[in-house]
Amino acid sequence: MYAVLMAGGSGTRFWPKSRENMPKQLLNIIGTDTMIQATVARIEPLIPPENVYVVIGQAIEDEVRRQLANIPGENVLVEPCARNTAPCIGLAAVTIQKRDPQGVMVVLPADHAVEHERRFLNVVKAAARVATEGPNLVTLGIVPTRPETGYGYIRRGERLQEVAGLSIWSVEQFVEKPDLERARSYAESGEYFWNSGMFVWSVSTILEKMQQHMPQLYEGLIRISQSLGEGKERETVQGVYESLRPESVDYGIMEKAENVLVIPGNFGWSDVGSWASLAEVNPTDAEGNVVHGLFVGIETADSVFVAPEKLVAAIGVKNIVVVDTGDALLVCSKDRAQDVKTIVEELKDRGQREYL
């Protein structure tokens, strides 16, 4: 088994703490480890560091190598530009195939949180077993705990088998992020799972599906494969990526392929998608506030305060986010935390790159 950590995201929803050269996955938003370090540690009981591959962008290469010093240098795969998840996964697949044609890939975003790690590993083990039983693409679904509008959903089809006490279902449909009414009906039906963006499959299966459903990408991956070990890998990757369209593996493969299966998990998962989500993965005070730093609150509740270098005092506020990084201060309502990325776009448009 090989782990593939997708770590090329820009983390714009976590501005101003997340920046281009230090995005969310490289920050210690939960606990003392950074999110990428926690992801490696989480999978290590199943997959040792020498079998972990990390796919990143050029801007964070040095920092990733510093944070993951136990990962072999050749396992850090650098994309010259962001092209979404399908090329990212394809690059890792041909690299692993060169080393082990029978390899099984466990594909994980590098910036998610898992509360119950043993349960998580049990689901991964079951998925790996199913992935070796045929040309199966296995996705990890999350049993919904609330009507969530910020996640995509997976509708289950037929129950196919049971592995280690876990049900394996065919996938009936991938569903985009719903409105609240539909999210409520999905959660109540028991037929839908959150789409975690975590996958398990054999290297040969995913490349075969890419050949079938994404031929342009597959042709580029073959060129990259042929360059491996020849000293021309970066040149070739650069040339291939320049011609690729950005495309997600969900749209490019999962929504079109056969033999797509889902294993539901209940292991305290969060994609930690915005500042508002910190309460899901961090302890809160008696009023429901998440506090990183010094804080005095009077009649203040259900808010997020991140200001490690100065005292924050708040009176009579609820459901707000305050993040201070010295050169920038963010203040927003929690229900608008997903829109922080629009601030980043505005700063780009204004040419104020010193804040990016």
VEXLUMLO-233057 format. One record per residue (C-alpha): x, y, z; residue in one letter. Coordinates in steps of 0.02 Angstrom, whole numbers, plus 50000, padded with zeros to 5 digits. Layout:
N
+-------+-------+-------+--------+
!     X !     Y !     Z ! residu !
+-------+-------+-------+--------+
!     X !     Y !     Z !      a !
...
+-------+-------+-------+--------+
END
This chain:
356
+-------+-------+-------+--------+
!     X !     Y !     Z ! residu !
+-------+-------+-------+--------+
! 50000 ! 50000 ! 50000 !      m !
! 50054 ! 50177 ! 49960 !      y !
! 49982 ! 50339 ! 50028 !      a !
! 49964 ! 50488 ! 49912 !      v !
! 49940 ! 50654 ! 50000 !      l !
! 49863 ! 50790 ! 49893 !      m !
! 49943 ! 50947 ! 49964 !      a !
! 49932 ! 51074 ! 49823 !      g !
! 49786 ! 51175 ! 49890 !      g !
! 49803 ! 51362 ! 49918 !      s !
! 49699 ! 51368 ! 50078 !      g !
! 49624 ! 51537 ! 50036 !      t !
! 49480 ! 51516 ! 50160 !      r !
! 49608 ! 51521 ! 50301 !      f !
! 49680 ! 51690 ! 50254 !      w !
! 49762 ! 51788 ! 50334 !      p !
! 49853 ! 51646 ! 50424 !      k !
! 49861 ! 51542 ! 50264 !      s !
! 49972 ! 51621 ! 50129 !      r !
! 50038 ! 51565 ! 49960 !      e !
! 50202 ! 51505 ! 50033 !      n !
! 50122 ! 51436 ! 50193 !      m !
! 49947 ! 51370 ! 50152 !      p !
! 49827 ! 51284 ! 50271 !      k !
! 49903 ! 51110 ! 50257 !      q !
! 50069 ! 51176 ! 50326 !      l !
! 49989 ! 51261 ! 50478 !      l !
! 49956 ! 51191 ! 50651 !      n !
! 49772 ! 51235 ! 50653 !      i !
! 49735 ! 51084 ! 50764 !      i !
! 49857 ! 51036 ! 50901 !      g !
! 50046 ! 51051 ! 50886 !      t !
! 50076 ! 50959 ! 50723 !      d !
! 50039 ! 51041 ! 50557 !      t !
! 49895 ! 50966 ! 50459 !      m !
! 50009 ! 50878 ! 50335 !      i !
! 50114 ! 50806 ! 50476 !      q !
! 49956 ! 50744 ! 50562 !      a !
! 49899 ! 50660 ! 50401 !      t !
! 50064 ! 50566 ! 50383 !      v !
! 50059 ! 50514 ! 50567 !      a !
! 49877 ! 50456 ! 50550 !      r !
! 49915 ! 50334 ! 50409 !      i !
! 50084 ! 50275 ! 50475 !      e !
! 50016 ! 50121 ! 50568 !      p !
! 49966 ! 50054 ! 50395 !      l !
! 50089 ! 50137 ! 50277 !      i !
! 50269 ! 50179 ! 50326 !      p !
! 50347 ! 50346 ! 50275 !      p !
! 50448 ! 50268 ! 50134 !      e !
! 50283 ! 50224 ! 50049 !      n !
! 50207 ! 50397 ! 50070 !      v !
! 50203 ! 50514 ! 49920 !      y !
! 50159 ! 50698 ! 49930 !      v !
! 50101 ! 50801 ! 49780 !      v !
! 50131 ! 50987 ! 49802 !      i !
! 50155 ! 51153 ! 49712 !      g !
! 50325 ! 51233 ! 49687 !      q !
! 50298 ! 51375 ! 49811 !      a !
! 50294 ! 51259 ! 49961 !      i !
! 50424 ! 51129 ! 49911 !      e !
! 50559 ! 51182 ! 50033 !      d !
! 50439 ! 51195 ! 50180 !      e !
! 50360 ! 51025 ! 50143 !      v !
! 50530 ! 50943 ! 50136 !      r !
! 50572 ! 51025 ! 50303 !      r !
! 50410 ! 50973 ! 50388 !      q !
! 50414 ! 50795 ! 50317 !      l !
! 50598 ! 50756 ! 50339 !      a !
! 50556 ! 50572 ! 50365 !      n !
! 50482 ! 50557 ! 50190 !      i !
! 50610 ! 50510 ! 50056 !      p !
! 50653 ! 50661 ! 49948 !      g !
! 50604 ! 50572 ! 49787 !      e !
! 50429 ! 50545 ! 49858 !      n !
! 50393 ! 50731 ! 49853 !      v !
! 50313 ! 50760 ! 49683 !      l !
! 50308 ! 50941 ! 49625 !      v !
! 50173 ! 51005 ! 49507 !      e !
! 50227 ! 51157 ! 49404 !      p !
! 50051 ! 51228 ! 49412 !      c !
! 49885 ! 51181 ! 49490 !      a !
! 49776 ! 51071 ! 49380 !      r !
! 49651 ! 51002 ! 49507 !      n !
! 49647 ! 50824 ! 49576 !      t !
! 49646 ! 50713 ! 49421 !      a !
! 49821 ! 50762 ! 49357 !      p !
! 49885 ! 50763 ! 49537 !      c !
! 49827 ! 50583 ! 49563 !      i !
! 49887 ! 50531 ! 49390 !      g !
! 50062 ! 50598 ! 49424 !      l !
! 50072 ! 50497 ! 49584 !      a !
! 50000 ! 50342 ! 49498 !      a !
! 50131 ! 50332 ! 49360 !      v !
! 50269 ! 50365 ! 49487 !      t !
! 50211 ! 50224 ! 49600 !      i !
! 50179 ! 50110 ! 49450 !      q !
! 50362 ! 50125 ! 49401 !      k !
! 50410 ! 50063 ! 49574 !      r !
! 50271 ! 49936 ! 49603 !      d !
! 50148 ! 49893 ! 49463 !      p !
! 50039 ! 49798 ! 49589 !      q !
! 50031 ! 49945 ! 49710 !      g !
! 49872 ! 50003 ! 49796 !      v !
! 49849 ! 50190 ! 49820 !      m !
! 49765 ! 50271 ! 49970 !      v !
! 49729 ! 50449 ! 49912 !      v !
! 49708 ! 50576 ! 50051 !      l !
! 49691 ! 50766 ! 50057 !      p !
! 49831 ! 50830 ! 50168 !      a !
! 49722 ! 50954 ! 50264 !      d !
! 49579 ! 50854 ! 50339 !      h !
! 49548 ! 50808 ! 50520 !      a !
! 49502 ! 50637 ! 50591 !      v !
! 49451 ! 50614 ! 50772 !      e !
! 49442 ! 50423 ! 50785 !      h !
! 49600 ! 50363 ! 50699 !      e !
! 49578 ! 50177 ! 50734 !      r !
! 49407 ! 50177 ! 50652 !      r !
! 49480 ! 50273 ! 50505 !      f !
! 49618 ! 50144 ! 50482 !      l !
! 49493 ! 50001 ! 50488 !      n !
! 49395 ! 50082 ! 50345 !      v !
! 49554 ! 50107 ! 50243 !      v !
! 49604 ! 49925 ! 50269 !      k !
! 49433 ! 49866 ! 50212 !      a !
! 49440 ! 49981 ! 50060 !      a !
! 49612 ! 49915 ! 50012 !      a !
! 49548 ! 49738 ! 50019 !      r !
! 49401 ! 49780 ! 49906 !      v !
! 49516 ! 49875 ! 49787 !      a !
! 49619 ! 49717 ! 49757 !      t !
! 49467 ! 49608 ! 49721 !      e !
! 49438 ! 49682 ! 49549 !      g !
! 49446 ! 49843 ! 49448 !      p !
! 49360 ! 49937 ! 49589 !      n !
! 49368 ! 50122 ! 49629 !      l !
! 49329 ! 50141 ! 49814 !      v !
! 49283 ! 50306 ! 49894 !      t !
! 49264 ! 50338 ! 50080 !      l !
! 49095 ! 50411 ! 50121 !      g !
! 49057 ! 50494 ! 50286 !      i !
! 48897 ! 50458 ! 50382 !      v !
! 48814 ! 50631 ! 50397 !      p !
! 48796 ! 50700 ! 50572 !      t !
! 48697 ! 50854 ! 50518 !      r !
! 48619 ! 50932 ! 50362 !      p !
! 48778 ! 51006 ! 50288 !      e !
! 48771 ! 51120 ! 50135 !      t !
! 48960 ! 51137 ! 50119 !      g !
! 48995 ! 50958 ! 50062 !      y !
! 48955 ! 50856 ! 49908 !      g !
! 48859 ! 50695 ! 49937 !      y !
! 48866 ! 50515 ! 49876 !      i !
! 48703 ! 50419 ! 49853 !      r !
! 48724 ! 50235 ! 49888 !      r !
! 48652 ! 50101 ! 49778 !      g !
! 48653 ! 49914 ! 49810 !      e !
! 48736 ! 49836 ! 49962 !      r !
! 48865 ! 49719 ! 49887 !      l !
! 48958 ! 49639 ! 50031 !      q !
! 49025 ! 49659 ! 50206 !      e !
! 49210 ! 49671 ! 50248 !      v !
! 49271 ! 49674 ! 50428 !      a !
! 49097 ! 49725 ! 50486 !      g !
! 49086 ! 49867 ! 50360 !      l !
! 48956 ! 49876 ! 50221 !      s !
! 49015 ! 49900 ! 50043 !      i !
! 48891 ! 49988 ! 49929 !      w !
! 48886 ! 50027 ! 49745 !      s !
! 48879 ! 50212 ! 49706 !      v !
! 48715 ! 50269 ! 49630 !      e !
! 48757 ! 50453 ! 49608 !      q !
! 48876 ! 50593 ! 49655 !      f !
! 48779 ! 50747 ! 49708 !      v !
! 48839 ! 50928 ! 49712 !      e !
! 48828 ! 51034 ! 49869 !      k !
! 48641 ! 51049 ! 49909 !      p !
! 48535 ! 51186 ! 49983 !      d !
! 48481 ! 51166 ! 50165 !      l !
! 48315 ! 51083 ! 50127 !      e !
! 48393 ! 50949 ! 50017 !      r !
! 48538 ! 50927 ! 50139 !      a !
! 48412 ! 50893 ! 50276 !      r !
! 48322 ! 50762 ! 50171 !      s !
! 48489 ! 50680 ! 50125 !      y !
! 48542 ! 50667 ! 50307 !      a !
! 48375 ! 50597 ! 50361 !      e !
! 48360 ! 50469 ! 50221 !      s !
! 48511 ! 50363 ! 50269 !      g !
! 48547 ! 50342 ! 50083 !      e !
! 48677 ! 50479 ! 50067 !      y !
! 48853 ! 50502 ! 50131 !      f !
! 48966 ! 50654 ! 50130 !      w !
! 49096 ! 50647 ! 49993 !      n !
! 49262 ! 50651 ! 50088 !      s !
! 49376 ! 50659 ! 49936 !      g !
! 49472 ! 50506 ! 49999 !      m !
! 49496 ! 50359 ! 49881 !      f !
! 49575 ! 50186 ! 49874 !      v !
! 49616 ! 50091 ! 49713 !      w !
! 49754 ! 49995 ! 49628 !      s !
! 49876 ! 50092 ! 49521 !      v !
! 49830 ! 49988 ! 49368 !      s !
! 49643 ! 50019 ! 49391 !      t !
! 49652 ! 50209 ! 49405 !      i !
! 49769 ! 50222 ! 49255 !      l !
! 49655 ! 50109 ! 49154 !      e !
! 49506 ! 50221 ! 49197 !      k !
! 49606 ! 50376 ! 49150 !      m !
! 49649 ! 50297 ! 48982 !      q !
! 49464 ! 50264 ! 48955 !      q !
! 49387 ! 50426 ! 49018 !      h !
! 49529 ! 50555 ! 49012 !      m !
! 49635 ! 50507 ! 48861 !      p !
! 49725 ! 50674 ! 48847 !      q !
! 49782 ! 50663 ! 49028 !      l !
! 49831 ! 50481 ! 49005 !      y !
! 49940 ! 50521 ! 48854 !      e !
! 50030 ! 50653 ! 48957 !      g !
! 50054 ! 50532 ! 49101 !      l !
! 50134 ! 50405 ! 48984 !      i !
! 50259 ! 50539 ! 48930 !      r !
! 50297 ! 50574 ! 49113 !      i !
! 50315 ! 50388 ! 49150 !      s !
! 50441 ! 50367 ! 49010 !      q !
! 50546 ! 50511 ! 49080 !      s !
! 50559 ! 50440 ! 49256 !      l !
! 50737 ! 50395 ! 49302 !      g !
! 50805 ! 50483 ! 49148 !      e !
! 50844 ! 50648 ! 49233 !      g !
! 50710 ! 50740 ! 49133 !      k !
! 50561 ! 50718 ! 49249 !      e !
! 50534 ! 50901 ! 49294 !      r !
! 50554 ! 50960 ! 49114 !      e !
! 50429 ! 50831 ! 49053 !      t !
! 50304 ! 50866 ! 49193 !      v !
! 50315 ! 51052 ! 49152 !      q !
! 50277 ! 51021 ! 48968 !      g !
! 50134 ! 50901 ! 49003 !      v !
! 50051 ! 51012 ! 49134 !      y !
! 50052 ! 51165 ! 49021 !      e !
! 49933 ! 51075 ! 48902 !      s !
! 49815 ! 51000 ! 49033 !      l !
! 49643 ! 51065 ! 49078 !      r !
! 49608 ! 51079 ! 49265 !      p !
! 49490 ! 50936 ! 49307 !      e !
! 49439 ! 50846 ! 49465 !      s !
! 49449 ! 50658 ! 49481 !      v !
! 49266 ! 50660 ! 49536 !      d !
! 49208 ! 50737 ! 49373 !      y !
! 49338 ! 50659 ! 49259 !      g !
! 49328 ! 50480 ! 49324 !      i !
! 49214 ! 50442 ! 49471 !      m !
! 49053 ! 50508 ! 49394 !      e !
! 49082 ! 50410 ! 49233 !      k !
! 49169 ! 50248 ! 49278 !      a !
! 49099 ! 50077 ! 49320 !      e !
! 49142 ! 49980 ! 49478 !      n !
! 49133 ! 50135 ! 49588 !      v !
! 49101 ! 50084 ! 49769 !      l !
! 49081 ! 50175 ! 49934 !      v !
! 49123 ! 50122 ! 50111 !      i !
! 49037 ! 50230 ! 50242 !      p !
! 49140 ! 50284 ! 50391 !      g !
! 49099 ! 50363 ! 50556 !      n !
! 49266 ! 50420 ! 50622 !      f !
! 49243 ! 50604 ! 50664 !      g !
! 49295 ! 50677 ! 50496 !      w !
! 49303 ! 50861 ! 50449 !      s !
! 49378 ! 50945 ! 50297 !      d !
! 49413 ! 51096 ! 50409 !      v !
! 49350 ! 51202 ! 50267 !      g !
! 49347 ! 51374 ! 50349 !      s !
! 49379 ! 51468 ! 50511 !      w !
! 49201 ! 51431 ! 50564 !      a !
! 49237 ! 51243 ! 50563 !      s !
! 49369 ! 51257 ! 50701 !      l !
! 49238 ! 51220 ! 50833 !      a !
! 49217 ! 51046 ! 50756 !      e !
! 49399 ! 51000 ! 50785 !      v !
! 49457 ! 51109 ! 50932 !      n !
! 49403 ! 51121 ! 51113 !      p !
! 49289 ! 51267 ! 51155 !      t !
! 49263 ! 51367 ! 51314 !      d !
! 49101 ! 51366 ! 51413 !      a !
! 49022 ! 51489 ! 51291 !      e !
! 49070 ! 51390 ! 51135 !      g !
! 49216 ! 51502 ! 51086 !      n !
! 49374 ! 51434 ! 51003 !      v !
! 49522 ! 51531 ! 51070 !      v !
! 49703 ! 51527 ! 51009 !      h !
! 49794 ! 51658 ! 51114 !      g !
! 49747 ! 51775 ! 51257 !      l !
! 49562 ! 51816 ! 51268 !      f !
! 49441 ! 51904 ! 51384 !      v !
! 49257 ! 51890 ! 51339 !      g !
! 49101 ! 51963 ! 51416 !      i !
! 48934 ! 51898 ! 51351 !      e !
! 49028 ! 51831 ! 51199 !      t !
! 48984 ! 51662 ! 51125 !      a !
! 49005 ! 51540 ! 50980 !      d !
! 49150 ! 51635 ! 50903 !      s !
! 49328 ! 51605 ! 50844 !      v !
! 49474 ! 51709 ! 50907 !      f !
! 49648 ! 51675 ! 50837 !      v !
! 49775 ! 51804 ! 50895 !      a !
! 49929 ! 51722 ! 50971 !      p !
! 50027 ! 51884 ! 50993 !      e !
! 49903 ! 52002 ! 51075 !      k !
! 49758 ! 52005 ! 51195 !      l !
! 49585 ! 52003 ! 51116 !      v !
! 49441 ! 52073 ! 51219 !      a !
! 49261 ! 52054 ! 51159 !      a !
! 49097 ! 52114 ! 51231 !      i !
! 48922 ! 52062 ! 51179 !      g !
! 48962 ! 51977 ! 51014 !      v !
! 48911 ! 51808 ! 50944 !      k !
! 48955 ! 51704 ! 50793 !      n !
! 49105 ! 51803 ! 50734 !      i !
! 49281 ! 51761 ! 50677 !      v !
! 49432 ! 51867 ! 50725 !      v !
! 49605 ! 51819 ! 50659 !      v !
! 49758 ! 51926 ! 50686 !      d !
! 49927 ! 51893 ! 50603 !      t !
! 50019 ! 52055 ! 50638 !      g !
! 50010 ! 52123 ! 50461 !      d !
! 49825 ! 52084 ! 50436 !      a !
! 49666 ! 52072 ! 50538 !      l !
! 49513 ! 51975 ! 50482 !      l !
! 49341 ! 52006 ! 50558 !      v !
! 49188 ! 51919 ! 50487 !      c !
! 49028 ! 51833 ! 50540 !      s !
! 49045 ! 51644 ! 50555 !      k !
! 48911 ! 51615 ! 50424 !      d !
! 49016 ! 51711 ! 50298 !      r !
! 49180 ! 51621 ! 50337 !      a !
! 49174 ! 51526 ! 50172 !      q !
! 49185 ! 51696 ! 50084 !      d !
! 49358 ! 51737 ! 50151 !      v !
! 49427 ! 51676 ! 49985 !      k !
! 49343 ! 51826 ! 49902 !      t !
! 49454 ! 51940 ! 50007 !      i !
! 49604 ! 51851 ! 49933 !      v !
! 49536 ! 51881 ! 49757 !      e !
! 49506 ! 52064 ! 49799 !      e !
! 49686 ! 52084 ! 49860 !      l !
! 49748 ! 52004 ! 49698 !      k !
! 49642 ! 52124 ! 49596 !      d !
! 49712 ! 52272 ! 49694 !      r !
! 49891 ! 52212 ! 49670 !      g !
! 49920 ! 52202 ! 49859 !      q !
! 50021 ! 52042 ! 49848 !      r !
! 50118 ! 52082 ! 50007 !      e !
! 49965 ! 52016 ! 50100 !      y !
! 49961 ! 51856 ! 49998 !      l !
+-------+-------+-------+--------+
END
